[in-house]
Amino acid sequence: MPKNVLFILNKLRENGFEAYIVGGSVRDKLMGIEPHDYDITTSARPEEIKKVFQAYKTVLVGEDFGTVGILLDNSLYEVTTFRIDGAYINNRKPEKVIFSKNLTEDLKRRDFTINAMAMDGDGNLYDPFNGQDDIRNKIIRAVGDPNERIREDALRMMRAIRFAGRFGFFIEEELFDALSLNASLLKKIAPERIFDEFSKMITGENPSHYLLLMEETGILDVIFPELKRTVGFVQFSPFHDKTLFDHLICVMDNVKPDLSLRLAGLFHDISKVDTLSIGEDGRGHFYGHEVLGADKVEEILKRYRLPNKTIEKVKILILDHMKVHAEMTDKALRRQIKRVGRDNVLDLYDLLIADCMCTRADRDASFIINRRNRVKELLDEKEMKTEKFLEINGNDIKSLGFSEGKIIGRILKDLEEMVLDDPEKNKKTYLIDYIDKNYRWWNDKIIWNRWSSWDC
C-alpha cells in the first residue's frame, strides 16, 4: 500500500479505531491491478477522525455522510465512517446515513460482492460475502437481494455492465434478471451520471462487449432507443455481411479510444433505418443518411448534455464519412481538410478505415489507408496549416480600388479555390496580378453603373 494510506490506517488504529481500505482498491489488489485510488473506512466518527488528524489539514468532503478528507503531501485521502444507509430516494441516494461500529454492516450496503471487501494495514482480508470467490469464478454478483440493490441506486445497473465488460466477468443470473426487470428505472437517473458510466465503457478495450450486454438486458432500449432500432436490421447490400447494429459496434471497436471518435463510430449509420430504399436490383440504398444521422446524433448527445465541442466534432465526422470516392485529387483532399478541419481529418480517416473493414470480411481498405497517408503529407503544406492561408487578404484587395464587400468576398473565395488546386500560385505578387487581369473590369463596371445613376 502507499505510505500515506498505511500512515492513515496505522494512525487510526493507534488511537483505538478500526481502519481498512475498502471497495475497488481491495478488488484491484486481489486481481493484480494497481489501484488508482484508495477508499478508507473506519469505526471513528467524523469528529474523531478530525481529532486524530488535528495536526494535518482536513476537509469536510461529506460530513453528513461520514466522509472527511485528509491532506497529505498535496494529495487528498477520503476517510469514511462505517455506516448503514437509510431509505433511498429517487433510486439514486440514501436520504440519510446511520453511523455504525460494525464493518460487516458497512460492507453489506455495497453494490457487488467484488466491491464488498476490506483489508487492514497488515494485509488481512475481510470478505463476508465471498467476493474473492466471485473474482476467481469471474462473476458479478449483488450483495444480498439484487432487486433491492438496484432499486436503491439504479445506476448500479450501468456499473454491473461496466465491471462485467472491463474484467470479462459474467453477470450472475439473478442479477442479470434484475437488470432486465428494472432497466426502466434508469429514466430517473440524471443523464450526466448515465453518460459518465457509458463514456468509461466505450473508451476502454472492446467497447462492443458493453453494448451487447446492454442490448441483452434491455438497457439499450432505455438509454439509446435509436440504437435499439438497428439491432437485427438487414442492410440488403453485397458490401455488408453484418446487421446494422453489428456493423456499428464493429466500427466502434476498431477506432482509437477517443470519446468523439468512438461515438462517431457507434452512431455514424444511425439513420440508415430511416432512409432505406430497395432498388430494382434488390440492393438497399440509404440516400442522405449521413445528413439525417448528424442531426439525430446532435439530438442524442444534447440529451446527455455533452459539451458542444464534442457534439460538433461527432457531427463533422458523420457528415463526411460518405465523402470518400475511388479517386480523389489533391485539390479534393485539400478541400476535405479545410471542410473537416486539420484537427479532425485524420480521425475521419480512422473512421473511414474502420467503416470499410467492418463491411465485409474480404474488403480491402488499403486505398483509404494510402489516401490517409497522402492527407498527412498535405497537412504539412503551408496552405493547410492555417484557416486563412492566402498570401493576401481583404485589405490588400481594397488597396487595389475594390470597395464592394460582396466582390471582395467573391474574389477571396475564387483565389482560395485556385490555390487549393495549385499551391504554387499562392504568392502575393502573382495573386495581385491575377486580380488585376481578371476582376478589374468587374470593379470598373460597378463604378460606371454608380456614376451613370447620379442625378446631375
C-alpha positions in Angstrom: 0.0 0.0 0.0 1.1 3.6 -0.5 2.9 5.0 2.5 0.3 7.7 3.2 -2.6 5.2 3.1 -0.7 3.0 5.6 0.0 6.1 7.7 -3.7 6.9 8.0 -4.6 3.2 8.7 -2.0 2.9 11.4 -2.7 6.3 12.9 -6.4 5.4 13.4 -5.5 2.0 14.8 -3.0 3.6 17.2 -5.9 5.7 18.5 -8.1 2.7 19.2 -10.2 2.7 16.0 -10.6 0.1 13.2 -9.5 1.2 9.8 -9.4 -0.6 6.4 -9.0 0.1 2.7 -12.3 -0.9 1.1 -14.1 -1.4 -2.2 -12.4 -1.1 -5.6 -8.9 -0.8 -4.2 -9.2 -4.2 -2.5 -10.7 -5.7 -5.6 -8.0 -4.4 -7.8 -5.2 -5.6 -5.5 -6.6 -9.1 -5.4 -6.7 -9.1 -9.2 -3.2 -7.9 -9.6 -4.2 -4.4 -10.8 -2.6 -1.3 -9.3 -5.4 0.8 -7.7 -5.8 4.3 -8.9 -7.1 5.5 -5.5 -7.8 4.1 -2.1 -11.1 4.5 -0.2 -10.6 4.2 3.6 -13.3 3.2 6.1 -13.1 3.4 9.8 -15.1 2.9 13.1 -14.1 6.5 14.0 -16.8 9.2 13.7 -16.1 12.3 11.6 -15.3 14.4 14.6 -13.0 11.7 15.9 -11.2 11.4 12.5 -10.6 15.2 12.6 -9.3 15.0 16.2 -6.8 12.1 15.3 -5.5 14.2 12.4 -5.7 17.6 14.0 -2.0 18.2 13.2 -2.9 18.0 9.5 -5.3 19.8 7.2 -8.7 18.2 7.0 -11.5 19.0 4.6 -15.2 18.3 5.1 -15.9 16.3 1.9 -19.2 15.0 3.0 -19.6 15.2 6.8 -23.3 14.3 6.8 -22.4 11.0 5.1 -19.4 10.5 7.3 -16.5 11.4 5.0 -13.5 13.5 5.9 -10.7 14.4 3.6 -7.1 14.4 4.9 -4.5 16.3 3.0 -1.1 14.7 2.9 1.7 15.6 0.5 -0.7 17.7 -1.6 -3.0 14.7 -2.1 -6.5 14.3 -0.6 -7.3 10.9 1.1 -11.0 10.3 1.9 -11.8 8.5 5.2 -15.5 7.5 5.8 -17.1 6.2 8.9 -18.7 2.8 8.9 -22.4 3.4 8.1 -25.8 2.0 7.4 -27.7 3.7 4.6 -31.2 5.0 5.3 -34.1 4.8 2.8 -33.1 5.6 -0.7 -34.9 8.4 -2.6 -35.4 8.6 -6.3 -33.5 5.4 -6.9 -30.2 7.2 -6.5 -29.0 8.0 -3.0 -29.9 7.5 0.7 -32.0 10.1 2.5 -29.7 9.8 5.5 -27.0 7.5 6.9 -26.6 6.0 10.4 -23.1 5.7 11.7 -22.0 2.2 12.8 -19.2 0.5 14.6 -19.7 -2.7 12.6 -17.6 -3.4 9.5 -19.9 -6.1 8.1 -22.9 -3.7 8.3 -20.9 -1.2 6.2 -19.9 -3.8 3.6 -23.5 -5.1 3.5 -24.7 -1.8 1.9 -22.3 -2.0 -1.1 -23.3 -2.9 -4.6 -21.5 -6.1 -5.6 -19.5 -8.8 -3.7 -16.3 -7.9 -5.5 -16.6 -4.4 -4.1 -17.7 -5.5 -0.6 -14.3 -6.5 0.8 -11.9 -4.7 3.2 -8.2 -5.1 4.0 -6.3 -3.8 7.0 -2.8 -2.4 7.1 -1.3 -5.8 7.7 -2.9 -7.3 4.6 -5.7 -9.2 6.4 -8.8 -9.6 4.2 -12.4 -9.3 5.4 -14.7 -10.8 3.0 -18.1 -11.7 4.5 -19.9 -12.0 1.1 -17.3 -14.2 -0.7 -16.2 -11.6 -3.1 -12.8 -13.3 -3.5 -14.5 -16.5 -4.7 -16.5 -14.4 -7.2 -13.3 -12.9 -8.5 -11.8 -16.4 -9.0 -15.0 -17.5 -10.7 -15.3 -14.3 -12.8 -18.8 -13.4 -11.5 -20.6 -10.1 -10.9 -23.0 -10.8 -8.0 -25.1 -8.4 -6.0 -24.7 -8.1 -2.2 -27.9 -9.6 -0.9 -31.1 -9.1 -3.0 -30.1 -7.8 -6.5 -33.5 -6.1 -7.0 -33.1 -4.3 -3.7 -29.6 -3.1 -4.5 -30.7 -1.8 -7.9 -33.8 0.0 -6.6 -31.6 1.7 -4.1 -29.4 3.2 -6.9 -30.4 2.4 -10.5 -27.0 3.5 -11.7 -25.7 0.2 -10.3 -27.1 -1.4 -13.5 -24.6 0.5 -15.6 -21.8 -0.3 -13.1 -22.6 -4.0 -13.3 -22.3 -3.9 -17.1 -19.1 -1.8 -16.8 -17.4 -4.2 -14.4 -18.5 -7.3 -16.4 -17.1 -5.8 -19.6 -14.0 -4.4 -18.1 -13.0 -7.7 -16.4 -14.5 -10.2 -18.7 -16.8 -11.4 -16.0 -20.3 -13.0 -16.2 -23.3 -11.3 -14.6 -24.8 -13.8 -12.1 -28.3 -15.0 -13.3 -30.4 -13.3 -10.5 -28.6 -10.0 -11.0 -29.0 -10.3 -14.8 -32.7 -10.8 -14.4 -32.9 -7.8 -12.0 -31.2 -5.6 -14.7 -33.8 -6.6 -17.2 -36.7 -6.1 -14.8 -35.5 -2.7 -13.6 -34.0 -1.2 -16.7 -36.7 1.5 -16.9 -35.5 2.9 -13.6 -32.6 4.5 -15.5 -35.0 7.1 -16.7 -35.0 8.5 -13.2 -31.2 8.9 -13.2 -29.5 12.2 -14.3 -28.3 11.9 -17.9 -24.9 13.1 -16.9 -24.4 10.2 -14.4 -25.5 7.7 -17.0 -23.2 9.1 -19.7 -20.3 9.2 -17.2 -20.6 5.5 -16.9 -21.2 5.0 -20.6 -18.1 7.0 -21.6 -15.9 4.9 -19.4 -17.2 1.8 -21.2 -16.7 2.9 -24.7 -13.3 4.5 -24.2 -11.9 1.2 -22.9 -11.0 -2.1 -24.6 -13.6 -4.0 -26.6 -16.5 -1.5 -26.1 -18.8 -3.7 -28.2 -18.9 -6.1 -25.2 -20.7 -3.4 -23.1 -23.2 -2.6 -25.9 -24.1 -6.3 -26.4 -24.7 -6.6 -22.6 -26.9 -3.5 -22.7 -28.9 -5.0 -25.6 -29.3 -8.4 -23.9 -30.6 -6.7 -20.7 -32.9 -4.2 -22.3 -30.9 -1.3 -21.0 -30.0 -0.2 -24.6 -33.7 0.4 -25.4 -33.9 2.7 -22.4 -30.9 4.9 -22.8 -30.4 4.7 -26.6 -33.7 3.6 -28.3 -32.3 5.0 -31.6 -29.6 2.3 -31.4 -32.0 -0.4 -30.4 -33.7 0.1 -33.8 -30.6 -1.0 -35.6 -30.5 -4.5 -33.9 -31.2 -7.2 -36.4 -31.6 -4.6 -39.2 -30.6 -6.1 -42.6 -28.8 -3.7 -45.0 -29.6 -5.6 -48.2 -26.2 -4.9 -49.6 -23.5 -7.1 -51.1 -21.0 -4.8 -49.3 -22.3 -5.7 -45.9 -22.2 -9.1 -44.2 -23.4 -7.8 -40.8 -26.6 -6.4 -39.4 -26.5 -2.7 -38.9 -26.0 -2.9 -35.1 -23.2 -5.4 -35.5 -21.6 -3.1 -38.1 -21.8 -0.1 -35.8 -20.2 -1.8 -32.8 -17.5 -3.3 -35.0 -16.6 0.2 -36.3 -16.6 1.5 -32.7 -14.2 -1.3 -31.7 -11.8 -0.6 -34.5 -11.2 3.2 -34.0 -8.8 4.6 -31.3 -10.3 5.1 -27.8 -11.1 8.8 -28.2 -14.6 9.6 -27.0 -15.7 11.7 -30.0 -14.3 9.1 -32.5 -15.9 6.2 -30.6 -19.3 8.0 -30.6 -19.0 8.7 -34.3 -18.2 5.0 -35.0 -21.3 4.0 -32.9 -23.7 6.4 -34.5 -22.4 7.1 -38.0 -25.1 5.0 -39.7 -27.8 5.6 -37.1 -30.3 6.9 -39.7 -30.0 4.1 -42.2 -33.1 2.7 -40.6 -35.0 5.8 -41.7 -33.6 6.1 -45.2 -33.7 2.5 -46.6 -35.0 2.1 -50.1 -34.7 -1.0 -52.2 -33.5 -0.6 -55.8 -34.7 -2.7 -58.8 -31.6 -4.9 -58.3 -32.7 -5.7 -54.8 -29.9 -3.7 -53.2 -30.5 -1.4 -50.3 -29.8 2.3 -50.6 -29.6 4.9 -47.9 -29.6 8.3 -49.6 -28.8 11.2 -47.2 -28.5 9.0 -44.1 -25.3 10.9 -43.1 -27.2 14.2 -43.1 -30.1 12.9 -41.1 -27.7 11.0 -38.9 -25.8 14.1 -38.0 -29.0 15.8 -36.9 -30.1 12.7 -34.9 -26.7 12.3 -33.1 -26.9 16.0 -32.1 -30.3 15.4 -30.5 -29.0 12.3 -28.7 -25.8 13.9 -27.3 -27.6 17.0 -26.3 -30.0 14.8 -24.3 -27.0 13.6 -22.4 -25.6 17.2 -22.1 -22.3 16.7 -23.8 -20.2 19.7 -24.5 -20.9 21.5 -27.8 -17.3 21.0 -28.9 -17.7 17.2 -28.7 -21.1 17.2 -30.4 -19.7 19.3 -33.3 -16.8 17.0 -33.9 -19.0 13.9 -33.9 -21.4 15.6 -36.4 -18.5 16.6 -38.7 -17.2 13.1 -38.8 -20.6 11.6 -39.5 -21.4 14.2 -42.2 -18.2 13.5 -44.1 -17.9 9.7 -43.7 -19.7 9.2 -47.1 -17.5 11.7 -48.9 -14.8 9.2 -49.9 -14.5 8.2 -53.6 -12.5 5.8 -55.6 -10.3 8.7 -56.9 -9.6 11.9 -55.1 -7.2 14.6 -56.4 -5.0 16.6 -54.1 -7.4 19.5 -54.7 -10.3 17.4 -53.4 -8.2 16.3 -50.4 -7.3 19.9 -49.6 -10.9 20.8 -49.8 -11.7 18.0 -47.4 -9.1 19.1 -44.9 -10.5 22.7 -45.0 -14.1 21.4 -44.7 -13.4 18.9 -41.8 -10.6 20.8 -40.1 -7.0 19.7 -39.8 -7.6 18.6 -36.2 -10.3 16.3 -37.3 -9.3 15.0 -40.7 -7.0 12.1 -39.5 -9.8 10.9 -37.1 -12.1 11.0 -40.1 -9.8 8.6 -42.0 -9.6 6.4 -38.9 -13.4 6.2 -39.1 -13.3 5.5 -42.8 -10.8 2.7 -42.5 -12.8 1.1 -39.7 -16.0 1.5 -41.6 -14.5 -0.3 -44.6 -13.0 -3.1 -42.5 -16.4 -3.7 -40.8 -18.4 -4.1 -44.0 -17.3 -7.5 -45.3 -14.6 -9.8 -44.3 -12.8 -9.6 -47.6 -13.0 -5.8 -48.1 -9.6 -4.2 -48.8 -9.1 -0.8 -47.0 -5.6 -0.2 -48.5 -6.9 2.6 -50.8 -8.2 4.5 -47.8 -5.0 3.9 -45.8 -3.0 5.2 -48.7 -5.2 8.2 -49.0 -4.8 8.9 -45.3 -1.0 8.9 -45.8 -1.4 11.4 -48.6 -3.6 13.6 -46.4 -0.8 13.5 -43.7 1.6 14.8 -46.3 -0.7 17.6 -47.4 -1.2 18.7 -43.8 2.5 19.8 -43.9 1.8 22.2 -46.7 1.9 25.9 -45.6 -1.6 26.5 -47.0 -3.1 23.7 -44.9 -1.7 24.8 -41.6 -4.0 27.8 -41.1 -7.6 28.7 -41.9 -6.6 31.9 -43.6 -3.8 30.7 -45.8 -3.9 33.2 -48.7 -0.9 35.5 -49.1 -3.3 38.4 -49.5 -6.4 39.5 -47.6 -9.4 41.8 -48.0 -7.4 44.9 -47.1 -5.0 44.1 -49.9 -7.9 43.9 -52.4 -9.3 47.1 -51.1 -6.0 48.8 -51.8 -6.4 47.9 -55.4 -9.5 50.0 -55.6 -12.2 47.5 -54.8 -14.8 48.6 -52.2 -17.8 46.4 -52.7 -17.8 43.8 -49.8 -19.5 41.1 -51.9 -17.0 41.5 -54.7 -14.1 41.2 -52.2 -15.6 38.1 -50.7 -16.1 36.5 -54.1 -12.6 37.3 -55.2 -11.1 35.7 -52.0 -13.3 32.6 -52.5 -12.1 32.2 -56.1 -8.5 32.7 -55.1 -8.8 30.0 -52.3 -10.2 27.6 -54.9 -7.3 28.3 -57.3 -4.7 27.9 -54.6 -6.2 24.7 -53.3 -5.8 23.4 -56.8 -2.2 24.8 -57.2 -0.5 26.0 -54.0 2.4 27.3 -56.1 0.2 30.2 -57.1 -0.1 31.4 -53.5 2.3 34.3 -53.9 1.2 37.9 -53.2 2.6 39.3 -56.5 1.0 36.6 -58.6 -2.4 37.0 -56.8 -2.4 40.8 -57.2 -1.6 40.5 -60.9 -4.3 37.8 -61.3 -6.9 40.1 -59.6 -5.9 43.0 -61.9 -6.2 40.9 -65.0 -9.4 39.0 -64.1 -11.5 41.3 -61.9 -10.6 44.9 -62.8 -13.4 45.0 -65.4 -15.9 43.9 -62.7 -15.0 46.8 -60.4 -15.0 49.3 -63.3 -18.4 48.2 -64.3 -19.8 48.8 -60.8 -18.2 52.3 -60.6 -19.7 53.2 -64.1 -23.1 52.0 -63.0 -23.0 54.1 -59.9 -21.8 57.2 -61.9 -24.4 56.8 -64.5 -27.2 56.7 -62.0 -26.2 60.1 -60.5 -28.8 62.8 -60.9 -26.8 65.7 -62.5 
